[in-house]
Amino acid sequence: MRVTGRLTSLVTDAFRSGRSTTTVGVVPDGQPAGFVRVEGLPGAAEHPLLGARVTATGRRTVTGGIRVAASGIARASGTGSTPSLAPVTAAATTGPRTYRILAVSVRFADDPTNAPAAPSTVAAGLFSGPTSVRAYYQDVSDGLWTLTGRAVGPYTVSRSNPSACDFQQWANSARTAARAAGIDLSAYTNVMVVLPRQTSCGWDGLAEVPGTLSWINERTPSLLVTAHELGHNFGEHHASGYRCTVAGVRVMLSTAANCPDPTGTSLEYADPFSVMGNVAARLHHAEARVHYDLVPPKTVEAGQAETVRLAPADSGSGIRVLRLTRPDGTWLAAEYRRPTGAFDTFAASDPVVNGVTFRIDRGVGLQTWLLDARPSTASFLDAPVLPGGSVTDPLTQARVDVVSVSPTGAILQVSSPTAPTGLAVFASGSTVIAHWGAPTGVSGVVGYDVALDGRTQRTTSPSWSGPAARGWHTLTVRAVDGSGTVYPPATTRVLVTGTR
């Protein structure tokens, strides 16, 4: 058997039980509501080709799917006929983007009185008012994304087995009914099938990740479920929590050897600060905005040290995501939230607005893992690191100290054993003066390379001064050992107000 189309995953969201399932398959070219399940694919739920057009070759299964060998799936040439999707890679297209959503409500011929809410109610929740899905994604995107569309139906469709959750058949029937009503489906980027509550399904929402189809199993679609499922369509996975126990004690972060599965199934939705969790329709966290190519991250490489001012995640400018590289290809990421708008309605006393939130960012299309600064408690609501606290990455030995927070931002100090410690810089008139300590992870330090705006000078003492013009300047200091090896830098900024 061979099938060519878009590789995607179907993710079910049972918010009531906190459970989720993931099924990987191919949406064949020309069949936007079709799905051929792929079995035998190593790392299927996190396969690097998710979202790409592929050709899968293998044996047909008894259920009509395809079982492939490890080499049985490859990127396909050409563009095929799959609809264009939201960018889901780090090289996504920037700038304004419009999503056109068609919400198709259905009821079943064998149960005609059980129908979803009126199309006007569904449309209002999606497109009208300050707490609509449209307003939500306008806020998340700083106004770059526009959601438009309409809600139609309910259309009466038949089903072969009332006790089965045949959501794919229902999607095909919904599309057929909409087309028969004169609706041009090609005018829409996403189709949302709205169902009267079906207990046979056991989930509240389901969506392709990434993709164009979603299902809402609620009579009146809620903001949490609809924004969550569209978030899946746009390429984002769940905002999960991280739990790790070492020698009988819960810790904030450890190595994969100590914690090979730090989320399991019980923490699938544990992050309370994102719509991709399961608590409230909070704004997507800053790492998701990076995945959507809406916010550029500030990246500090392993071994470097730097002082960073982190702007509030919804501020629209400044550094809103700090990422520290890790050797396993992930990042230790930090964001700072404030009460803002109609969705991030945090209380002034909540830890999330009085500290800095840290996650392991595993990349586009993969779950993020919220780290818990207070792992001894059951709740993740107290997960942020408050001023005076810190987190140390066991993979790199990098440490991030939360120096202070204020309504305008948070000050973070990133340190590393191979970078100079305690870099302090100030300006006196037109002179920049810097002091630092020796790195703890380098032996035989013989000097330091000091660079001010790219001009480098070597010194043998842990201090330096030099002239600078008025304005902001970047200063870096690198240790040098007896063999001439130059180590990663400590970096900071300084404002000169005097003139030469």
C-alpha positions as CSV (number, residue, x, y, z in Angstrom):
1,M,0.0,0.0,0.0
2,R,1.2,3.5,-0.8
3,V,-0.4,6.8,0.2
4,T,0.7,10.4,-0.4
5,G,-0.5,13.4,1.5
6,R,0.0,15.4,4.6
7,L,1.4,13.7,7.7
8,T,-0.5,14.9,10.8
9,S,-1.6,13.7,14.2
10,L,-5.1,13.6,15.6
11,V,-5.1,14.7,19.2
12,T,-8.2,14.1,21.4
13,D,-8.7,16.4,24.4
14,A,-10.8,15.0,27.2
15,F,-10.7,18.1,29.4
16,R,-13.0,16.6,32.1
17,S,-10.7,13.7,32.8
18,G,-7.4,15.4,31.8
19,R,-6.6,12.7,29.3
20,S,-5.4,12.9,25.7
21,T,-4.6,10.4,22.9
22,T,-2.5,11.0,19.8
23,T,-2.9,9.1,16.5
24,V,-0.6,9.7,13.5
25,G,-1.8,9.4,10.0
26,V,-1.8,10.7,6.4
27,V,-4.5,13.0,5.0
28,P,-4.4,11.9,1.4
29,D,-4.1,14.4,-1.4
30,G,-7.5,15.6,-2.5
31,Q,-9.3,14.2,0.6
32,P,-9.1,17.0,3.3
33,A,-11.4,15.0,5.6
34,G,-9.7,11.7,5.0
35,F,-7.2,10.0,7.3
36,V,-5.1,6.9,6.9
37,R,-3.6,5.8,10.2
38,V,0.1,5.1,10.1
39,E,1.4,2.3,12.4
40,G,4.9,1.2,13.2
41,L,6.4,4.6,12.8
42,P,9.2,5.2,15.4
43,G,8.6,8.3,17.5
44,A,5.3,8.7,15.6
45,A,3.7,11.3,18.0
46,E,6.8,13.5,17.7
47,H,7.9,12.7,14.1
48,P,9.9,15.4,12.5
49,L,7.9,15.2,9.2
50,L,4.6,16.1,10.9
51,G,2.9,18.8,8.8
52,A,4.9,17.9,5.7
53,R,3.7,16.2,2.5
54,V,4.9,12.6,2.6
55,T,4.6,9.3,0.9
56,A,4.1,6.3,3.2
57,T,4.7,2.8,1.9
58,G,3.8,-0.4,3.8
59,R,1.2,-3.0,4.4
60,R,-2.5,-2.4,4.7
61,T,-3.8,-3.1,8.2
62,V,-7.2,-4.8,8.9
63,T,-8.6,-1.4,9.9
64,G,-7.6,0.2,6.6
65,G,-4.5,1.9,7.9
66,I,-0.9,1.4,6.8
67,R,1.9,-0.3,8.7
68,V,5.3,1.1,7.7
69,A,8.9,0.2,8.4
70,A,11.3,2.8,9.8
71,S,12.2,3.8,6.2
72,G,8.7,3.5,4.9
73,I,7.9,7.2,5.1
74,A,9.7,10.0,3.2
75,R,9.1,13.6,2.2
76,A,7.1,13.7,-1.1
77,S,8.1,15.9,-4.0
78,G,5.7,18.5,-5.5
79,T,3.0,20.4,-3.8
80,G,0.0,18.0,-4.2
81,S,-3.4,19.3,-3.5
82,T,-3.4,19.6,0.3
83,P,-4.5,23.0,1.6
84,S,-2.0,25.5,2.8
85,L,-1.4,25.2,6.5
86,A,-0.3,27.6,9.3
87,P,3.5,27.7,9.3
88,V,4.8,25.3,11.9
89,T,8.5,25.6,11.6
90,A,11.1,28.1,13.0
91,A,11.4,29.5,9.4
92,A,7.7,30.4,9.3
93,T,6.5,33.4,7.3
94,T,6.3,36.5,9.3
95,G,3.7,39.3,9.0
96,P,-0.1,39.5,8.9
97,R,-2.0,36.3,8.5
98,T,-5.7,35.6,8.0
99,Y,-7.4,32.4,8.9
100,R,-10.9,31.8,7.6
101,I,-12.9,29.4,9.8
102,L,-16.0,27.6,8.7
103,A,-17.9,26.2,11.7
104,V,-20.3,23.5,10.5
105,S,-22.9,22.3,13.1
106,V,-24.5,18.9,12.7
107,R,-27.3,16.9,14.3
108,F,-28.1,13.2,13.6
109,A,-31.1,11.9,11.8
110,D,-31.7,9.3,14.6
111,D,-31.6,12.0,17.3
112,P,-33.0,15.1,15.6
113,T,-33.9,17.0,18.8
114,N,-30.3,16.9,20.1
115,A,-28.7,19.8,18.2
116,P,-25.8,22.2,18.9
117,A,-26.4,25.8,19.7
118,A,-27.7,28.1,17.0
119,P,-25.2,29.2,14.3
120,S,-25.5,32.8,15.6
121,T,-24.4,31.7,19.0
122,V,-21.5,29.7,17.6
123,A,-20.5,32.6,15.4
124,A,-20.6,35.1,18.3
125,G,-18.3,32.9,20.3
126,L,-15.8,32.6,17.5
127,F,-15.9,36.0,15.9
128,S,-17.7,38.7,18.0
129,G,-16.9,40.5,21.2
130,P,-14.0,41.1,23.4
131,T,-13.7,37.5,24.6
132,S,-14.2,35.7,21.3
133,V,-11.7,33.4,19.7
134,R,-11.0,36.1,17.1
135,A,-10.2,38.6,19.9
136,Y,-8.0,36.0,21.6
137,Y,-5.8,35.4,18.6
138,Q,-5.6,39.1,17.9
139,D,-4.2,39.6,21.4
140,V,-1.8,36.6,21.1
141,S,-0.4,37.8,17.8
142,D,-0.2,41.5,18.7
143,G,-2.8,42.2,16.0
144,L,-1.0,40.2,13.2
145,W,-3.5,37.4,13.0
146,T,-7.1,37.9,11.8
147,L,-9.8,35.2,12.2
148,T,-12.8,35.5,10.1
149,G,-15.5,33.2,8.9
150,R,-19.0,32.0,9.5
151,A,-21.1,29.4,11.3
152,V,-23.6,27.3,9.4
153,G,-26.1,24.5,10.0
154,P,-27.2,22.6,11.9
155,Y,-27.3,20.1,9.1
156,T,-29.0,16.8,9.6
157,V,-26.8,13.9,8.7
158,S,-27.0,10.1,9.0
159,R,-24.7,7.9,11.0
160,S,-24.2,4.1,10.6
161,N,-23.7,3.4,14.3
162,P,-25.1,5.7,17.0
163,S,-23.0,4.1,19.7
164,A,-19.7,4.7,17.8
165,C,-17.6,7.8,17.7
166,D,-17.1,8.0,14.0
167,F,-15.9,11.5,13.9
168,Q,-14.3,11.1,10.4
169,Q,-17.5,10.1,8.9
170,W,-19.2,13.0,10.6
171,A,-16.6,15.4,9.2
172,N,-17.2,14.1,5.7
173,S,-21.0,14.3,6.1
174,A,-20.7,17.9,7.5
175,R,-18.5,19.0,4.5
176,T,-20.9,17.3,2.0
177,A,-23.9,19.0,3.6
178,A,-22.2,22.4,3.6
179,R,-21.3,21.9,0.0
180,A,-24.9,20.9,-0.9
181,A,-26.0,24.2,0.7
182,G,-23.9,26.1,-1.7
183,I,-20.9,26.8,0.5
184,D,-17.5,27.0,-1.2
185,L,-15.2,25.1,1.2
186,S,-12.1,26.2,-0.7
187,A,-12.7,29.7,0.6
188,Y,-11.8,28.6,4.2
189,T,-8.5,27.6,5.7
190,N,-10.1,25.6,8.6
191,V,-13.2,23.6,9.1
192,M,-14.6,23.1,12.6
193,V,-17.3,20.4,13.1
194,V,-19.6,21.3,16.0
195,L,-21.4,18.4,17.5
196,P,-24.2,18.0,20.0
197,R,-22.5,16.3,23.0
198,Q,-21.7,12.7,22.1
199,T,-20.9,10.6,25.1
200,S,-19.6,7.9,22.8
201,C,-16.6,10.0,22.0
202,G,-15.3,10.7,25.5
203,W,-13.5,13.9,24.5
204,D,-14.5,17.6,24.4
205,G,-12.4,18.5,21.4
206,L,-10.2,16.9,18.7
207,A,-7.9,18.5,16.1
208,E,-5.3,17.8,13.6
209,V,-1.8,18.9,14.7
210,P,-1.0,20.7,12.4
211,G,-3.9,20.8,10.1
212,T,-7.2,22.3,9.0
213,L,-9.9,20.1,10.7
214,S,-11.2,20.3,14.3
215,W,-14.1,18.8,16.1
216,I,-16.0,20.4,19.1
217,N,-18.0,18.0,21.2
218,E,-20.0,20.7,23.1
219,R,-23.5,22.0,22.5
220,T,-22.2,25.5,23.0
221,P,-18.6,25.7,22.1
222,S,-16.5,27.3,24.8
223,L,-13.5,29.7,24.4
224,L,-11.2,27.2,26.1
225,V,-12.0,24.3,23.8
226,T,-12.2,26.2,20.5
227,A,-9.1,28.3,21.0
228,H,-7.3,25.2,22.2
229,E,-8.3,23.1,19.2
230,L,-7.4,25.9,16.7
231,G,-4.1,26.2,18.6
232,H,-3.5,22.5,17.6
233,N,-4.4,23.3,14.0
234,F,-1.9,26.1,14.0
235,G,0.8,23.6,15.1
236,E,1.0,23.9,18.9
237,H,0.9,20.9,21.2
238,H,0.0,20.8,24.9
239,A,1.3,23.0,27.7
240,S,2.3,20.2,30.0
241,G,3.9,20.1,33.5
242,Y,7.2,18.6,34.6
243,R,7.6,16.3,37.7
244,C,10.8,14.6,38.7
245,T,11.8,12.8,41.9
246,V,15.4,12.1,42.7
247,A,16.3,10.0,45.8
248,G,12.7,10.3,47.0
249,V,12.6,14.1,46.8
250,R,10.8,16.1,44.1
251,V,13.1,18.5,42.3
252,M,12.5,21.3,39.8
253,L,14.7,19.9,37.0
254,S,17.0,16.9,36.5
255,T,18.6,14.8,33.8
256,A,16.8,12.5,31.5
257,A,18.5,9.6,33.2
258,N,16.8,10.5,36.4
259,C,13.5,11.4,34.8
260,P,12.9,9.7,31.4
261,D,9.2,10.6,31.4
262,P,8.7,13.7,33.5
263,T,5.2,14.4,32.2
264,G,3.6,11.0,31.8
265,T,-0.2,11.2,31.2
266,S,-1.3,12.9,34.4
267,L,0.5,16.1,33.5
268,E,-0.6,16.4,29.9
269,Y,-2.5,19.7,30.6
270,A,-0.8,20.7,33.8
271,D,0.3,24.2,32.7
272,P,-2.3,26.6,34.1
273,F,-0.9,29.6,32.3
274,S,-1.8,28.7,28.7
275,V,-4.9,27.9,26.7
276,M,-3.0,24.7,25.7
277,G,-3.4,23.6,29.3
278,N,-6.7,22.7,30.9
279,V,-7.5,25.5,33.4
280,A,-8.5,28.6,31.6
281,A,-8.2,30.4,28.2
282,R,-5.0,32.2,29.2
283,L,-2.9,33.6,26.4
284,H,-0.5,31.2,24.7
285,H,2.8,31.3,26.6
286,A,5.7,33.1,25.0
287,E,7.3,29.9,23.8
288,A,4.2,29.2,21.7
289,R,4.4,32.7,20.2
290,V,8.0,31.8,19.2
291,H,6.7,28.6,17.6
292,Y,4.1,30.7,15.7
293,D,6.9,33.0,14.6
294,L,5.2,35.9,16.4
295,V,8.0,36.7,18.9
296,P,11.7,36.6,18.4
297,P,13.6,34.9,21.3
298,K,16.7,36.1,23.0
299,T,19.0,33.1,22.9
300,V,22.0,32.7,25.2
301,E,24.3,29.9,24.2
302,A,25.5,27.3,26.6
303,G,28.5,28.5,28.6
304,Q,27.7,32.2,28.3
305,A,26.7,34.6,31.0
306,E,24.5,37.7,30.5
307,T,22.2,40.1,32.3
308,V,18.8,40.2,30.5
309,R,15.8,42.5,31.0
310,L,12.7,40.4,30.2
311,A,9.7,42.4,29.1
312,P,6.2,41.3,29.9
313,A,5.0,38.6,27.5
314,D,2.1,40.6,26.2
315,S,3.9,43.9,26.0
316,G,4.3,43.9,22.2
317,S,8.0,44.8,22.3
318,G,11.3,44.1,24.1
319,I,12.8,40.7,24.9
320,R,9.8,38.5,25.8
321,V,11.4,35.1,25.7
322,L,14.8,34.1,27.1
323,R,16.1,30.8,25.8
324,L,19.2,29.0,27.0
325,T,20.5,26.3,24.6
326,R,20.8,22.7,25.8
327,P,22.9,19.9,24.3
328,D,19.8,17.7,23.7
329,G,18.3,20.3,21.3
330,T,15.9,21.8,23.7
331,W,15.9,25.1,25.5
332,L,15.4,26.3,29.0
333,A,13.0,29.1,28.4
334,A,11.8,32.0,30.6
335,E,8.9,34.4,30.4
336,Y,7.3,37.1,32.6
337,R,3.6,37.6,32.7
338,R,1.4,40.5,33.8
339,P,-2.4,41.0,34.3
340,T,-3.5,42.2,30.9
341,G,-6.5,42.4,28.6
342,A,-9.5,40.1,28.7
343,F,-7.6,36.8,28.9
344,D,-4.7,37.1,31.3
345,T,-6.8,38.3,34.1
346,F,-4.4,37.3,36.9
347,A,-4.8,38.6,40.4
348,A,-2.0,41.0,41.5
349,S,-1.0,38.5,44.2
350,D,-0.6,35.5,41.8
351,P,2.9,34.1,41.6
352,V,2.8,34.1,37.8
353,V,2.9,38.0,37.8
354,N,5.3,38.3,40.7
355,G,8.0,35.9,39.4
356,V,9.4,34.4,36.2
357,T,8.0,31.2,34.6
358,F,10.4,28.6,33.3
359,R,9.7,25.8,30.8
360,I,11.6,23.3,28.8
361,D,10.8,24.2,25.2
362,R,11.2,21.1,23.1
363,G,10.5,22.7,19.8
364,V,7.6,23.3,17.3
365,G,4.8,20.7,17.6
366,L,6.0,19.2,20.8
367,Q,4.7,19.6,24.4
368,T,6.3,22.3,26.5
369,W,7.1,21.3,30.1
370,L,6.4,23.8,32.9
371,L,9.0,23.7,35.6
372,D,7.8,24.0,39.2
373,A,9.9,26.2,41.6
374,R,7.9,24.6,44.5
375,P,7.7,20.9,43.5
376,S,6.7,19.9,47.0
377,T,3.2,21.2,46.4
378,A,0.6,19.6,44.2
379,S,-0.3,22.7,42.3
380,F,1.5,24.4,39.4
381,L,0.0,27.7,40.2
382,D,3.0,28.4,42.4
383,A,5.5,27.3,39.8
384,P,7.1,30.7,38.9
385,V,10.5,31.6,40.4
386,L,10.2,34.6,42.6
387,P,12.9,37.3,43.0
388,G,15.9,35.9,44.9
389,G,15.2,32.4,43.5
390,S,17.0,30.7,40.7
391,V,17.0,27.6,38.5
392,T,20.1,25.6,37.5
393,D,20.2,23.4,34.4
394,P,21.9,20.1,35.1
395,L,22.8,19.6,31.4
396,T,24.8,22.8,31.1
397,Q,25.3,24.0,34.7
398,A,23.9,27.3,33.6
399,R,22.1,29.2,36.3
400,V,19.4,31.8,36.0
401,D,18.8,34.1,38.9
402,V,15.7,36.2,39.1
403,V,17.1,39.5,40.4
404,S,14.0,41.6,40.4
405,V,10.5,42.1,38.9
406,S,8.4,45.2,38.4
407,P,5.4,46.0,36.2
408,T,7.8,47.0,33.4
409,G,9.9,43.8,33.4
410,A,12.1,41.3,35.1
411,I,15.9,41.3,35.5
412,L,17.6,37.9,35.0
413,Q,21.2,37.1,35.6
414,V,22.5,34.1,33.5
415,S,25.7,32.7,34.8
416,S,27.9,29.8,33.8
417,P,31.0,28.0,35.3
418,T,33.0,28.9,32.2
419,A,32.1,32.6,32.0
420,P,33.4,35.3,34.3
421,T,31.2,35.7,37.4
422,G,29.5,38.8,38.9
423,L,30.1,41.1,35.9
424,A,29.3,44.6,37.1
425,V,29.5,47.6,34.8
426,F,28.8,51.3,35.3
427,A,29.6,54.6,33.6
428,S,31.3,57.6,35.2
429,G,31.0,60.5,32.8
430,S,32.2,59.2,29.5
431,T,34.2,56.3,31.1
432,V,32.9,52.7,31.3
433,I,34.2,50.8,34.3
434,A,33.8,47.0,34.7
435,H,34.6,44.5,37.4
436,W,34.1,40.7,37.5
437,G,35.3,37.5,39.2
438,A,37.1,34.5,37.8
439,P,35.0,31.7,36.3
440,T,34.6,28.6,38.5
441,G,35.0,26.0,35.8
442,V,38.2,27.2,34.1
443,S,41.7,26.5,35.5
444,G,44.8,28.5,34.7
445,V,43.2,31.8,33.7
446,V,45.9,34.2,32.6
447,G,43.8,37.0,31.3
448,Y,40.5,38.4,30.0
449,D,39.4,39.7,26.6
450,V,37.2,42.7,27.1
451,A,35.1,43.9,24.2
452,L,33.1,47.1,24.1
453,D,30.9,47.3,21.0
454,G,33.3,44.9,19.2
455,R,36.6,46.6,20.1
456,T,38.6,44.0,22.1
457,Q,41.4,44.6,24.6
458,R,43.2,42.0,26.8
459,T,43.8,42.6,30.5
460,T,45.3,40.4,33.2
461,S,43.3,41.9,36.0
462,P,39.5,41.3,36.7
463,S,38.7,44.9,36.0
464,W,38.8,47.3,33.1
465,S,37.9,50.9,32.2
466,G,37.8,52.8,28.9
467,P,36.1,55.7,27.1
468,A,32.8,55.5,25.3
469,A,30.4,57.8,23.5
470,R,27.0,58.7,24.8
471,G,24.4,56.0,24.5
472,W,23.9,52.3,25.2
473,H,26.9,50.0,24.8
474,T,27.4,46.2,25.0
475,L,30.3,44.9,27.0
476,T,31.6,41.3,27.0
477,V,34.3,39.7,29.0
478,R,35.9,36.3,28.2
479,A,38.4,34.3,30.2
480,V,41.7,33.1,28.5
481,D,43.8,30.2,29.8
482,G,47.5,29.5,29.4
483,S,47.0,27.5,26.2
484,G,45.2,30.5,24.6
485,T,41.7,29.0,24.8
486,V,39.1,31.8,24.9
487,Y,36.0,30.8,26.9
488,P,32.3,31.9,26.5
489,P,31.5,35.5,27.5
490,A,29.7,37.3,30.3
491,T,27.7,40.1,28.7
492,T,25.9,43.1,29.9
493,R,24.7,46.6,28.7
494,V,25.7,50.0,30.0
495,L,24.3,53.5,29.4
496,V,26.8,56.3,29.0
497,T,25.3,59.8,29.6
498,G,28.5,61.9,29.7
499,T,30.4,63.2,26.7
500,R,34.0,63.0,25.7
